[in-house]
Amino acid sequence: MELIGAFCLVLISILTLVYVYFKNAFNYWKSRNIPCDEPTIPYGTFKGFGKTIHPSHFIKNVYDKYKPTGEKVCGLYFFARPVAVLLDLDIVKHVMIKDFANFNERGLYYNEEDDPLSAHLFSLDGDKWKKLRAKLTPTFTSGKMKFMFPTVVEVGDRFRNCLFDVVKGNNELEIKELLARFTTDVIGTCAFGIECNSLKDPNAEFRKYGRESFAKPRHSTHFLELINGFRSLAKKLHVKIVRHDVSEFFMKVVRDTVEYREKNDVNRNDFMDLLIKLKNQETTDKDKVITLNEVAAQAFVFFLAGFETSSTTLTFCLYELALNPEIQTRTRRVIREALEKHNGQFTYEAMMDMPYVDQVLEETLRKYPPVANLNRRTKNDYRVPGSKIVLEKGLSIIIPAYAIQHDPEIYPSPEQFNPDRFDAEEAKKRDAMAWLPFGDGPRNCIGLRFGMMQARIGLVTLLNNFEFALGSKTPVPLIFETSQFILSPVGGVYLKLTPIKS
């Protein structure tokens, strides 16, 4: 009995300490007069985040509640960790551009020693990020895009032929998976110089591991947020975030590719070429050397980001065009007029001569930004301009891109799909921070040009050869997978494809 009593006493003491810890932590925003929903133990204000509600909609609900009050910032708690949400576009501009030096970190977890693929450009911070970004930037110039253009068009042609064969048996297709196979083959070719053959074989290894990286991640959204809040502890515990089988596959692919190219003196002027040259750069400054593990990490994130975001964007774009046949017809007409102007040839110049195609994609990215919330972390205490608010050193910050892009004060009737919002004259009227699918400032998406080129080529190829209508299995509006970081429709998107006779 004495043992049981002692155990109960210890348990009560522990629970009391936990309760006191949370109660003290939950006083953070109140003591600073920053509005915040009432937190509960242990979730803070994040209950349901990534489980019953998608992160994009969760943060949008917070934005919609506090933005009309005129506040510049509101608070959240992830467990006991305070998180600030920016509600004012001018403050967003300060954080992303004007005062970038104080906000150049995302504060995401990575582990170079135990989990080398996690230490990629998207997650790195500080000098490591700055130096690597400078080294990789030359890969994504407009000149490089023009060089890669014919390669992507060639994959697009194979995709078109694949669809012609598929629709003979069934014209109602799940388009997201098909588009992912197209973008996987594009990235495999442009980044690794490898024919992935995903269009021919949906179970090809590149497609398999790319699919499972998103569909079956190593950790839940909640656990990832917990890791991000306790990065030092997670490293000491040797926590990994990339699945073991995915890591083994990509490490082997990179090792084999690098070894083959070096042994046979192969130069393809692609992403992998640049990484190999950086790895072999002769210098006495060790900071300028990229290791094989770092090569693998950058190739890994380029592959994942390149295939998933572009295929998802094209999926949502075709879904909206199926719902809005008049916009689909107009887009197709613009495409054909531009091709006719360029002697029927789909050249880089012809692609750049289709501004309405860009408007369609830009409106798609407004409604469905792949990364719904952008993360930053303060390096030093920062007083918010025009207020008494101080964002303390080390504080996590959320820039609610999805919420901003669905704000009716910025975009009237935000649920309506309207590419005319991005007509050059209309776009000039809006704050640049009102459209953030690629972020902005020095930490914007380095692959922006490539992603847009890939999406343009895919859309032009598809609309020039097929008409799209809504399938019977696709709900309106779409329902999103709550547990996935990137916006992803539950069950995919089924569309009816009708070949267009030339």
N, C-alpha and C positions, 0 to 999 in steps of 0.2 A: 504493500500500500504506500509505503514511504517513497518507493521508486516511482510509482505512478504519479504521486503528488509532486515529486521533484520535476518529473517530465512535463507535467501540466504547467508548473510554474515557469519553466524555461520557455515552453511554447507561448504562454501568455506574454512573457517578457519580449520574446522575438516579435510577436504580432504587434505589441504596443510600440516597439521601436520602429517597425515598418510603418505603422499608422502615423506616428509622429513625423517620420521622414517625409512621407507623402504630403501630409498637411503643411509642413514647412515649405516643401518644394512648390506646392500649389498656391502659395502666396506670392509667387514671383511676379505675375502680371498685375495682380490686384494692387500690390505695393507700388507699382509704377503707373497706375491709372490707365492701363492698356486694357481695352475690352476683351473678354474671353469667356467662352461658355463655361459653365460650372463643371469642373473635372470630377471624375470618380476614380476610386482606387480599384484596380491598378492601371486602367487604360488611359487615365488622364481624360482628354477630350477626343481621343481617337477610336473610340469604340465603334466597331463595324467597318473601320477603314480597311479596304482590301479584302473584306470578307462578305459583308452584306451589301456593300456599296463600293463602286469603283473609286480609286483615289481622285480621279478628275472631278467626279460629281460630289465627292465628300468636301473637297476644298472649295468647289463652286458654291455649295450651300453656305459655307462660312463667309465667302466673299459677298454673296448676295445679301447676307444678313447684316454685315457690318459696313460695307461700302456706302450704302445710302446715308449712314450716320455722319459722313464727312470725315471719318477717321482715316489717317494715312496708313496705320498699321493696326493689326489685331493679333491676339495671341492664341496659341494652342499649347497643349501638353501631350507629348508622346510618352506614355507612362509618366515619369516625373520630369522629363526633359522639356524645357520651354522651347517653342518654335514660333518665329514671327512670320506672319503672312502680310505681304505688301499689298495695299489697296489703292495706291495712287500711282499713276503712270509716270509722273515726274520723279518720284522716289525710285521707281523701277529703273528709270534712265540713269539716275545717279549710281545705283548699285551696279548696273551692267556696263556702264560706259564711263560717266564722268568721274566717279570715285572707284573705278575698277581696282586700283591698287590695293584697296582695303577689302575687296570682295572677289579676289581672283581664285578662291578655293571653293570647291563644291562640298567638301567635308564628307566624302563617301569613303567607305572602307575598301582597302585593297591590301594584299599580303604578298609581297614579291617573293619571299623565301618559300612559303608553303604552297602558294597558289599563284604561280607566275603569270598566268593569263589574266588575272584580275588587275594587274598593274599596267593598265592601258591608258591612253590619252584622256579618255572621258573621266576616269577616276583620279588620276594623278593630280597633285597640288604642288604649289611652291615652285622652286627652281627646276625640279624635275619636269614638271608640266611645261614651264616656259621654254626650256631648252629643246624639249622634244617637239613641241608645237612648231617652233621655228625651223627645226630640221624637216618636218613632214609637210609643211605648207607648200613647198614647190611641187608636190605631187598633184595638187588640186587647182592649178592655174587653168585659165581658159584655154591656153595652148595645149595643155595635157588633155583636157576634155575633148578638144578637137581631134587630137591624135587617137583617143580611145573610141570616138564616135562610131567609126565603121565596124569595130568589133562588137559593140552593143547592138547595132542595127542587124548584124549577122545573126546574133542570138535571137533578136526579135523576129527575124524571118523564120527561123526554126520554130519559134513559139507559134507563129501564125499557122504554119503547116501542121504542127501538132494539133492545134485547135480544129482545123479543117477536118482532120482525121477523126477526132473525138466526137464532134457534133454529128457525124454521120450515124452514130449509134444512139445518141441521146443529146438533145440540144439544151437540156436544163442541167447546168453544171455548177458545182461548188467552185466559185471563181478564186477565192482567196488562196487555196492550196495550189491551183494552177499558176497563179501569179507568183507565188513564192518559189515555185520551181523555175520560172523564168528568171527572177532576180537572183536566185542562187547560182544559176548557170552564168549570168552576167558577172557577178562578183567573183566567182571561181575563176573565170577566164581573165578578168582585169586585175585581180589582186594576186592570184596564185599561178596564173598561166596554166590552169588545169581544166580539162573538159569534165565537168561534174556529171553530165548526162542526166540531170534531174528531169528534163522534159521527156526523155525516153523511159526513165526508170524512177518512179516516185519514191522508191526506197533506196535510192543511191545514197552513199554514205554522207556526202555533204548535206544533202537535204534532210536525212535522218537526224544527224546531230544538230543541225541548225534548228529544226522543228522542235526537238526535245529541249534545247536550251531555253526556249520560251514556254513551251507547253508543260514541261516537267522540271522546273528550276530546283536547285538544291535546297533552297529555303523559301518559306512563305514571305509575303510582303511584310507582315508584322515582325518576323524574326530578322529580316534584313534591316528594318528600321532600328531594331534593338541593337544590332551589330554596329550600325552607323553611329549610334549614340554612345557606344562603349568600344571605340576602335582599338585603343591601347590594350584593353583587357582581351579583346577578341584575338589580337595578334599573339599575345602571350599564351592564349589557349590554342593557338595554331588553327583557328577557324578558317575554313575555305568557303568560297561562294560559287566557284565553278564546279559543275559536276565532274566526278573523276573520269568517267568514260569520255565525256566531251573534251576534257583537258588532254587526255592521252591521245585522242584522235588528232586534234589540231596541232599538238606538239610534234607528233610524228609527221604529219603532212608538211609542216614548216621545215623540220630537220631534213626530210627527204628532198624537198624542193630546193632548199639552199645548197645542200650537198651536190645535187645533180647540176645545178646551174654553175656552181663554182668549178666543179670537175670538168664540165664540158664547155666552159666559157660562154654560157648562154646569156644573151641580153635581149630583153623584151620591152624595155622602156616602160615598165608598169610599176605598180605599187611595190611589189616584192623586190624589183630591181633597186629601187631607191633604198629600201631597208637593208639590202645586202651590201650596197656601197657604203652606207653609214656604218654597218658592222665592221667592214674591212678598212675603214678610214684610218690612215696612218697618222697618228698623233701621240704626243707625249701627255696630253691632257686627258686623263681617264674619264672626265665628265663628258667628253665628246664621243665616247665609244658606246655603241649600242650592242648589247649582248644578244646571243641567240634567243634567250628567253624574252628579251624586250622586243625583238623582231616578231616573235610568235604572238605576244600580247597585242601588238598594234595590228597585225594581220587578222587576229581573232576578232577584235572589236570592229574593224572595218568590214569584215565579213558579216557579222551579226547585224550591225546597224544598217549596212548597205542592203541586205536582202529583206530584212523584216520591215523596216520603215517604208521602203519604196513599195513593196507588195501590199502592205496595209493601206497606204495612201491610194494606190490604184484600185484596190478593192472598194474603198469608200467612194472613190470618184465614179466608178462604173455603177455602183449602187445608186448614187444620186442622179446620174445620167439616165438610168433606167426609170427612175421616178419622175424625171423631167425630160420627156422625149423632145420637147422643143429646143432645149439647151443642147441635147445630144445632136440633133439635126444641124443646129447652128455650128457646133464645134466641128462636125464632120465636113460641113461646107467650107469652113475656114481652112481645114487641113487640105482639102482637095484643091482649093484655089491656090494655096501656097505651092503644092506639089506641081500643079500645072505651070505655075510661074517659073519653076525651076526644072522644066522639061521632064516632069514626071519622076525626077530623081529625088530620093529622100536623103539630101545632103545636110551637112551641119548648117549651112546657110539657109536652107529651106526650113529647118527646125527653128532657127532664130527668127524666121519670118512668119511665125504663128503666135502673135501675142495673146490671142484669145485662149489658146491652149494653156498658156501660163496662167491666165485668169481663172480658168476652170480648176487647175491644180492648186492655185493659191487659195481659192474659196474652199476647196476640199480640206486643205491643211488648216484653214481657219476653223471649220466645223469639227475636224477630227485631228488635232495635233497629236502626232505619235507620242511625244513626251509632254504630258499634260501639265506637269508642275516642274519648274526649274529650281535647282538647289544652289544656294550659296552659303558661305560662312564668313563671319566677320573676323578679320585678322587683329583689329584693334577696336577699342571703343569708338562708336560713331554716332554723332548727333544728327538726327534726321533733319534735313534742311526745312526751315519754316516751322519747327516744332521744338518742344522740350524733350522729346523722346530720345533716349540714348540706347542704341543697340550695342550690347556689351560684347567684348572680345570673346570669340568662340561660339557665339550664338548662331543656331541654324536658322536659315531664312528660306521661305518658299515664295517664289514668284509664280502666281497662279495663271499660267498662260491660257489654259482651257477656259477658266472663268472670265478672263479679260476678253477673250475672243468670242464669248457668248454674252457679253454685256450689251443689253439693248440700247444703252446710252451711246455706245460706240458703234454698234452694228444693229440698226433697227431690224426688228423681226429676225433675230439671230438664228432661229431654227430653219429659216427659209434658205434654200440653196440659190445664191445669186452671184454669179461670176462678175457681173457688172460692178460690184463693189470694188473690184481691183482694176477697173479702167484707170489709166494713168492719171486722169484728172481727179477722179474720186479718191484714189489712194493718197494723193498729195494733201487732201483735206484732213487726213487722220494722223495722229501721233504715231511715230515709227514704232513705239513700244506696244502698239495695239495689235501687232501681228508677230508672234514669237515662236513659230513651230521649229525654227532652227536656232532659237536663242538670239542674242545680239551681242555686240561688243567683241572684245578680244577672245572671249571663250564661246563664241558662236560655233555652230557645227562646222568642222573643218571640211566635211564631205558634202556641203550644201550644193556646190556646182554639180558634182557627180550624181547625187541623189535626184536633183531636178532633171538632169539630162536623161538618166535612166527612166524616170517616170514619164517624161515627154515622149521618148522613143516608144515605150510600151503603150501609151495612150494613142499616139498617132497610128501605130501599127494595128491596134485592135479596132479603132473606130473606122479606119479606112477599109477594113475587111469584114466587119461584123456589126449587126444591129443588136442592141441589148435591151431586154425587157425583164421586169421583175419575175422571179421564180415563185412557185407556189409555196415553197418551204421557208421563205424569207419574211420575217416579221417587219412591220412598219409601225413605229420606229424600231431601230435595231436595239438589241439587248447586249450589253457588254459583259465580258468575263470579269468579274469583280477582283479576282486574285492576280490578274496579269498587269504588269507595270505599264505596258503599251496598250492603247485602246485596241481591243480585239473583240469582234462580234461572236456571241455564243452560237456554236454550231456552224459557223461560217456564213457565207452569203451565196445563195443560189440565184443564178440569172439564166434567162433564156437567150441563147446565141443564135442568130440567124445570119448565115453567110450572105455577103453582098455580091451579087454577080457583077463582074467587071464588064 
